[in-house]
């Protein structure tokens, strides 16, 4: 339920607060992941805190891959009626070959 805002390079939580990028992490498999962390003050005052955080968690933290937009675009394209029709056709062709 956290939505990425490309223009602000931040996530927006369900309570409409920004979760800003803080630093980058380099994973062992050579991926650059960006770290986003909410304000502890915002989370403490949040009326829906129980839906986002565990009992002992002080603030929301998430990561985003530096090329995540490519995956998001691909996934959106795969949800079109045209793409679904192509996939269905390919599956039918594979079934007839077997």
Phi, psi and omega in degrees: 000005175267127186252132180278130176253106184298319183296325181264354186047055181206159173265151176247125182278169180300340177267013176066032176254150181277140172246105190270155177287135183249318182197176177246151178240136174260116180282163182292337180264030172065030174256139174265121180247135177264138181261132178240133184222135179278168176282132179297325178297315178298316182293321180297326182269359186285131179287343180246025182306321183298336181279339184254325190239152174284174183303317185263357183280131185270331179204165181277139178222135178214166180237155176221130178291143182301335179250024183301329180300324177299315179294320179298317178295316179300312180298322177294318179296325181288348180268358180286156179299322180297315180295319179297322178294319179296316180297316180299318179296317180296320179296321179295321179294319179295320181294324181286335179285325183284000000 
